[in-house]
Amino acid sequence: MSQEETKPVEFHHISVLSREVLTGLQVKAGGLYLDATLGGGGHSRLILDAAADVQLVGIDRDRTALDATRPTLSETVELWQGNFANFEPGDRTFDGIVADLGVSSPQLDVGERGFSFQQDAPLDMRMDQNAELSAAEVINHWREVDLVRIFSEYGEERFSKRIARAIVAARPLHSTLGLAETIRQAVPGKFRYGRIHPATRVFQALRIAVNQELESLDTFLQRAPHWLKLGGRIAIISFHSLEDRRVKNQFRASEQLKIITKKPLTAQPDELAQNRRSRSAKLRVAERIMI
């Protein structure tokens, strides 16, 4: 099925830490804001509704997210497809920037995207479906030593060597369920049927590697402070330690930023009860203090 023939995806996605994001950004009337990870547009709509005459730019790598979300936003919102690390604001500066680093639920739920082993699907995992590198390429063509590295670094997987060896022996692998079963058989028996599926960390590592998520985040964190007005704020939501550590360290290292959240903000009990995805979310906020 061609990209043009693909059925549109409905991005019904609950944005996490919404109250905390609005409080952190201190949205003001007439302000200009950047949603660097548009997704289903939840944070964007909250920002637009928070004050009068707010203007907003939204970024997403996923064309389906932009197409699905565009009709739900004001016609004045500017949308841009691409990696937030490559965004060029021109002469504009923003009163606030928000980035939710999690994978949108609709991406996980659409089996053909290959992000999850909950459904059988081709090994894809590309957020930008025009990108060349896919999970199938990594699994079937990367060297064993490189698989060990990404499983260990990006997935913090203790059995990286055993899993990489099993994958190389099982090649070619073409489906999410086939890969998940190969991983399950590779780990020691007592770890095969735990609360967390043994393929979870490897799938995370693959997604990060395919989309170059950490490299993109590093670049974004270095560039984004320059996009803020004096007094403008940046709010970033992360979902695992690899991301949160980078956000924390870059905020601390930047001479342009003052840290607003000494410790990351997490979901309150009422949000946890309504949205399981919020359990691992951490929000850090900083403010630009010098030009």
C-alpha positions in Angstrom: 0.0 0.0 0.0 1.5 3.3 -1.0 1.8 6.3 1.4 -1.0 8.0 -0.5 -3.3 5.0 -0.1 -2.7 4.5 3.6 -5.8 5.0 5.7 -5.5 8.1 7.9 -4.7 7.4 11.6 -6.9 8.9 14.3 -4.5 10.3 16.9 -6.6 9.9 20.0 -3.7 10.6 22.4 -3.8 11.8 26.1 -1.1 14.3 26.7 0.7 13.7 30.0 1.5 16.3 32.7 -0.7 18.8 31.0 -1.3 21.0 34.1 2.4 20.9 34.9 3.4 21.9 31.4 1.0 24.9 31.4 2.2 26.0 34.8 5.8 25.7 33.7 5.4 27.5 30.5 3.4 30.4 32.0 1.5 30.9 28.7 0.8 34.6 28.1 -1.6 36.4 25.7 -0.1 37.1 22.3 2.8 34.8 22.9 4.5 32.6 20.3 5.1 28.9 21.3 6.7 25.9 19.7 5.4 22.4 20.2 8.4 20.4 19.0 6.7 17.0 19.2 3.1 17.7 18.0 1.8 14.1 18.1 -2.0 14.3 18.6 -1.8 18.1 19.4 -2.9 17.8 23.0 -0.3 20.1 24.4 -0.7 22.5 21.5 -4.5 22.8 22.1 -3.9 23.5 25.8 -1.4 26.2 25.0 -3.7 27.8 22.4 -6.6 27.8 24.9 -4.6 29.1 27.8 -4.5 32.8 26.7 -5.8 35.1 24.0 -4.1 35.5 20.6 -1.6 32.8 21.2 0.4 31.8 18.1 2.0 28.3 17.7 4.3 26.3 15.5 4.1 22.5 15.6 6.7 20.0 14.6 6.5 16.2 14.0 8.5 13.7 12.1 5.4 11.6 11.3 3.3 12.8 8.4 0.3 10.9 9.7 0.4 12.8 12.9 0.4 16.1 11.1 -2.4 15.1 8.7 -4.6 13.8 11.6 -4.0 16.7 13.9 -4.1 19.6 11.4 -8.0 19.8 11.4 -8.2 20.0 15.2 -6.0 23.1 15.4 -6.5 26.7 14.6 -5.8 27.7 11.0 -3.2 30.1 12.3 -1.0 27.2 13.6 2.1 26.6 11.4 3.0 22.9 11.0 6.4 21.6 9.9 7.4 18.0 9.2 10.8 17.0 10.2 13.2 16.2 13.0 13.1 18.9 15.7 16.9 18.9 15.7 16.8 20.3 12.2 14.2 23.0 12.7 15.1 26.5 11.6 13.0 29.2 13.2 14.5 32.0 11.2 14.3 35.4 12.9 11.6 34.2 15.3 12.1 33.6 19.0 9.5 31.8 21.2 7.9 32.6 24.5 7.9 28.9 25.3 8.9 25.5 23.9 7.5 22.1 24.8 8.7 18.7 23.8 7.1 15.3 24.7 9.7 12.7 23.9 7.4 9.7 24.2 6.1 7.7 21.3 2.5 8.5 20.5 0.0 5.8 21.4 -1.4 5.7 17.9 2.0 4.9 16.6 2.2 1.9 18.9 -1.3 0.8 18.2 -1.0 0.7 14.4 0.5 -2.7 13.9 2.0 -2.0 10.5 4.3 0.6 12.0 6.2 -2.2 13.8 6.8 -0.3 17.0 5.3 -3.0 19.3 5.2 -6.8 19.6 1.6 -6.7 20.7 0.7 -7.3 17.1 2.5 -9.1 14.3 3.9 -6.6 11.9 6.9 -5.9 9.6 10.0 -4.7 11.5 9.8 -1.0 10.7 9.8 1.5 13.6 10.4 4.6 11.4 8.8 7.7 12.8 9.4 9.4 9.5 8.3 6.8 6.9 10.5 8.4 4.3 13.6 7.6 6.2 15.8 4.9 4.8 16.8 3.0 8.0 14.3 0.5 9.4 14.3 -2.0 12.2 14.5 -4.8 9.6 17.8 -3.3 8.3 19.3 -3.1 11.8 18.2 -6.6 12.8 19.2 -8.4 9.6 22.3 -6.5 8.5 24.1 -4.8 11.4 27.1 -6.6 12.9 26.6 -8.6 16.1 28.9 -6.2 18.0 26.8 -3.3 17.0 23.6 -5.0 18.1 25.2 -5.7 21.5 26.1 -2.0 21.7 22.7 -0.6 21.0 20.9 -3.2 23.2 23.2 -2.4 26.1 23.4 1.4 25.7 19.9 2.2 24.5 17.9 -0.6 26.1 20.1 -1.1 29.2 19.6 -4.8 28.5 21.7 -7.1 30.7 21.5 -10.1 28.2 22.6 -8.0 25.2 25.3 -10.5 24.1 23.0 -13.5 24.3 20.2 -11.8 22.4 22.4 -10.4 19.7 24.0 -13.8 19.1 20.5 -15.4 18.9 19.3 -12.8 16.4 22.3 -13.2 14.1 21.8 -17.0 14.2 18.1 -16.6 13.4 18.4 -14.3 10.4 16.5 -13.3 8.4 13.9 -12.0 10.8 11.0 -10.0 9.3 8.2 -9.7 11.9 7.8 -8.2 15.3 6.5 -11.4 16.8 9.3 -13.4 15.3 11.9 -11.1 16.8 10.2 -11.0 20.2 10.1 -14.8 20.3 13.8 -15.0 19.3 14.6 -12.7 22.2 12.4 -14.6 24.6 14.2 -17.8 23.8 17.6 -16.2 24.1 17.3 -15.0 27.7 17.7 -17.5 30.6 14.6 -19.5 31.4 13.7 -17.8 34.6 13.5 -14.4 32.9 11.2 -15.5 30.0 7.8 -15.1 31.7 8.2 -12.2 34.0 6.0 -9.1 34.5 7.9 -7.3 31.7 8.3 -9.1 28.4 12.0 -9.9 27.7 11.8 -8.1 24.3 10.7 -4.8 25.8 14.2 -3.2 26.3 15.4 -4.5 22.9 12.4 -2.9 21.1 13.1 0.3 22.9 16.8 0.2 21.8 15.8 -0.5 18.2 13.3 2.4 18.1 16.0 4.7 19.5 18.6 3.5 17.0 16.3 3.6 13.9 15.2 7.1 14.6 18.5 8.4 16.0 16.5 9.7 19.0 19.3 10.4 21.4 21.5 12.1 18.8 18.6 14.3 17.8 17.8 15.1 21.4 21.3 16.2 22.1 21.3 18.5 19.1 17.8 19.9 20.0 18.9 20.6 23.6 21.9 22.5 22.4 20.0 24.6 19.8 16.6 25.2 21.5 17.8 27.7 24.2 18.8 30.0 21.3 15.2 29.9 20.0 13.8 31.4 23.3 13.1 35.0 24.1 14.6 36.4 27.3 12.3 35.0 30.0 11.0 32.3 27.7 10.7 28.8 29.0 11.4 25.3 27.8 9.5 22.3 29.1 10.6 18.7 28.2 8.9 15.5 29.1 11.0 12.3 29.1 10.0 8.7 29.7 13.3 6.9 30.4 16.6 7.6 32.1 18.6 8.0 28.9 16.5 11.0 27.9 16.0 12.5 31.4 19.7 12.4 32.1 20.5 14.3 28.9 17.8 16.9 29.6 19.0 17.4 33.2 22.7 17.6 32.2 22.1 20.0 29.3 19.9 22.3 31.4 22.6 22.4 34.1 25.4 23.0 31.6 23.7 25.9 29.7 24.7 29.3 30.7 21.6 30.6 29.0 19.2 28.7 31.2 18.0 28.9 34.8 16.5 25.6 36.0 12.9 26.0 37.3 12.3 22.5 38.4 15.0 21.4 40.8 13.6 17.9 40.6 11.6 16.5 37.7 7.8 16.8 38.1 5.8 13.6 37.9 2.1 12.7 37.5 -0.3 13.3 40.4 -2.5 10.4 41.6 -5.6 11.6 39.6 -3.6 11.5 36.4 -2.0 8.2 37.2 -5.5 6.7 37.7 -6.7 8.0 34.3 -3.6 7.5 32.1 -1.1 4.6 32.8 1.3 6.1 30.3 2.0 9.0 32.7 3.6 6.7 35.2 7.1 7.0 33.8 6.8 10.7 32.6 9.2 13.3 34.0 9.0 17.0 33.3 11.9 19.4 33.5 11.5 23.2 33.0 14.1 25.9 32.4 14.0 29.6 31.6 16.2 31.7 29.4 18.0 34.3 31.5 20.7 35.7 29.2 21.2 36.5 25.5 
